[in-house]
C-alpha cells in the first residue's frame, strides 16, 4: 500500500522551551508554525487500512479513550443532554450506554466508528454529536468532547524530572502514537503535505485548544515568540 511521503519536519526539532514554575514546556516549533489544518469532510482519508474519504469517519474509526474517570462520567452526563435529532445513535446510547465495556475507558464503536459520530447523510448533521450539541448550546466543543478528540493532532507527553519538576513536550501526533494501529493506517494527517493547506499557522488556528492545554500565561508567551 502506497503512503504519502513523510516529508514534514521531525516532531520536536527544533523546539521552543518555556519554563513555568516546576514545569518545562517544550514545543514542536515547526508544527505550530505550519499551516496544517483539519480536513474532516473535505478530503480526510481517515485512519483505516485503506483510504476512505467517503465514510466521513476522520479519526473517529476507533472509540475515544477517556483521560480519566471524571472525564468518562462527564461525557456520559453530557450524552444524555444531546437532542436525539442531533445524535444519530441516541437510541443505542440510551439502550446500551456510551461506554465500550464496564471499565468505561473508551466510547462504544457502532458500525465501525465511535457512537458519537453521525454518519454522512444524517438529517441532524454529520460529524461528532457532542461537537454539534456544544455549538447549539453556544459553548466550546472543548467543554463537551473527550480531551483526546479536541486535542488531536496535538499531543502532550509528560516526563518527571529531578527535584519534583516535570517536562511537557507538545508536538504533533505520529503513526507511532497510535500503537500497532499506526502501522496499518492508510494515512496520518500530520504526514505528507495533504493537510498543510490552512490559511494561518497552527498557533492561531488551534489557539483555543493550545491555551487550554498549557495555560494562558504560557500560551501568550509562546504565541509572542512564534509570531
C-alpha positions in Angstrom: 0.0 0.0 0.0 1.4 3.3 -1.1 1.6 6.1 1.5 2.3 9.8 1.3 5.9 10.6 1.9 6.7 11.8 5.5 8.5 14.9 4.3 7.4 17.2 7.2 10.0 18.2 9.8 10.6 15.8 12.7 8.1 16.3 15.5 10.2 18.1 18.1 13.1 19.6 16.1 13.6 22.4 16.5 11.9 23.1 19.9 10.8 26.2 21.8 11.3 25.9 25.5 9.4 27.8 28.2 9.8 27.4 31.9 6.7 27.8 34.0 7.3 27.1 37.7 8.1 23.4 38.1 7.1 22.6 34.5 9.4 22.9 31.5 7.3 23.1 28.3 8.9 22.0 25.1 7.1 22.9 21.8 7.3 21.5 18.3 8.0 24.8 16.8 7.9 23.7 13.2 4.4 22.2 13.5 3.0 25.2 15.4 4.2 27.5 12.7 3.0 25.2 9.9 -0.3 25.7 8.0 -1.7 22.3 9.0 -5.5 22.2 9.1 -8.1 19.6 9.8 -9.5 18.1 6.5 -12.5 16.3 8.0 -15.3 16.4 5.5 -13.1 17.9 2.8 -10.5 15.4 1.8 -9.7 13.5 5.0 -8.7 9.9 4.1 -9.3 8.5 7.6 -7.3 6.1 9.7 -8.4 2.8 8.4 -6.1 0.5 6.5 -7.3 1.9 3.2 -8.2 5.5 2.1 -11.9 6.0 3.0 -12.8 9.6 2.4 -16.4 8.8 1.6 -17.1 7.3 5.0 -16.5 10.6 6.7 -15.0 8.9 9.8 -11.8 11.0 10.1 -10.1 9.8 13.2 -13.3 8.5 14.7 -13.0 4.9 13.4 -12.0 3.8 16.9 -13.7 4.7 20.2 -12.4 7.7 22.0 -10.2 7.0 25.1 -11.1 8.9 28.2 -8.5 10.8 30.1 -9.7 9.6 33.5 -12.9 8.5 35.4 -14.1 12.1 35.9 -14.0 12.7 32.1 -15.8 9.4 31.5 -18.6 10.4 33.9 -18.8 13.9 32.4 -19.1 12.7 28.8 -21.8 10.2 30.0 -23.8 13.0 31.5 -23.4 15.3 28.5 -24.5 12.5 26.2 -27.9 12.4 28.0 -28.3 16.1 27.2 -27.8 15.8 23.4 -31.0 16.3 21.4 -31.9 13.0 19.7 -32.3 14.9 16.4 -28.6 15.8 16.7 -27.4 12.3 17.8 -27.8 9.5 15.2 -27.2 6.7 17.7 -29.2 8.3 20.6 -31.4 5.2 20.9 -28.4 2.9 21.0 -26.8 5.1 23.7 -30.0 5.1 25.8 -30.3 1.3 25.4 -26.7 0.2 25.9 -24.8 3.2 27.2 -21.9 5.0 25.5 -19.0 3.0 27.0 -17.3 0.1 25.3 -17.5 -2.0 28.5 -17.7 -1.8 32.3 -14.3 -0.4 32.6 -15.6 2.9 31.0 -12.2 3.6 29.4 -13.5 4.1 25.8 -16.6 5.1 23.9 -18.5 2.4 22.1 -17.9 1.6 18.5 -21.0 1.1 16.4 -21.0 0.1 12.8 -17.3 0.7 12.5 -16.9 4.1 14.3 -17.5 5.9 17.5 -21.0 6.0 18.8 -21.0 9.8 18.8 -20.1 10.0 15.1 -23.1 11.0 13.0 -22.6 9.4 9.5 -22.8 11.3 6.2 -26.4 12.0 5.3 -27.8 12.0 8.8 -30.5 14.7 8.9 -29.2 16.2 12.1 -25.8 16.8 10.7 -22.7 14.7 10.0 -19.8 14.7 12.5 -19.5 14.5 16.3 -22.9 14.7 18.0 -21.1 16.2 21.1 -19.5 18.9 18.9 -22.8 19.8 17.3 -24.5 19.9 20.7 -21.9 22.2 22.1 -22.3 24.6 19.2 -26.0 24.5 19.6 -25.6 25.4 23.2 -23.3 28.3 22.4 -20.4 26.6 24.2 -17.0 25.5 23.2 -16.7 21.9 21.9 -13.7 21.6 24.3 -16.2 21.5 27.2 -18.2 18.7 25.6 -15.8 16.3 23.8 -13.2 13.8 25.2 -9.9 15.5 25.6 -8.2 13.2 23.1 -10.7 14.3 20.5 -10.3 18.0 20.7 -6.6 17.9 21.3 -5.8 16.0 18.1 -3.5 16.3 16.2 -1.6 17.8 19.2 -0.1 15.5 21.8 1.4 16.3 25.2 3.9 13.9 26.7 4.8 14.3 30.4 8.1 13.2 31.9 9.1 13.6 35.5 12.4 15.3 36.3 14.6 15.5 39.4 13.6 17.7 42.3 9.9 17.3 41.7 9.9 19.1 38.4 8.4 17.8 35.1 8.8 18.2 31.4 5.9 18.5 29.0 6.6 18.1 25.3 3.9 19.4 23.0 4.1 18.0 19.5 2.2 16.6 16.5 0.9 13.0 16.6 2.7 10.4 14.6 1.9 6.9 13.5 3.8 5.5 16.5 1.5 7.3 18.8 -1.4 5.1 17.5 0.5 1.9 18.6 0.2 -1.1 16.3 -2.8 0.5 14.5 -0.5 3.2 13.2 1.5 0.8 11.2 -1.6 -0.2 9.1 -3.2 3.2 8.7 -3.6 4.4 5.2 -3.0 8.0 6.2 -1.8 10.1 9.1 -2.8 13.7 8.7 0.4 15.2 10.1 2.5 13.3 7.5 2.9 14.3 3.9 1.6 17.6 2.7 -2.1 17.0 2.0 -3.3 18.7 5.3 -0.8 21.5 5.2 -3.1 23.9 3.3 -4.5 26.1 6.0 -4.7 29.9 5.8 -2.9 30.5 9.1 -0.4 28.8 11.4 -1.4 26.2 13.9 -0.5 28.6 16.8 -3.5 30.7 15.6 -5.9 28.1 14.2 -5.7 25.9 17.3 -5.2 28.8 19.8 -8.1 27.9 22.0 -7.0 24.2 22.3 -3.4 25.1 22.9 -4.3 27.7 25.6 -6.4 25.1 27.4 -3.6 22.6 27.3 -0.7 24.8 28.5 -2.4 27.7 30.4 -2.9 31.3 29.3 0.4 32.6 30.5 2.5 30.0 28.7 0.4 30.3 25.6 0.6 34.0 25.4 4.4 33.8 25.7 4.6 31.0 23.1 2.5 32.9 20.6 4.7 36.0 21.1 7.8 34.0 20.3 6.3 32.3 17.2 4.7 35.5 15.8 
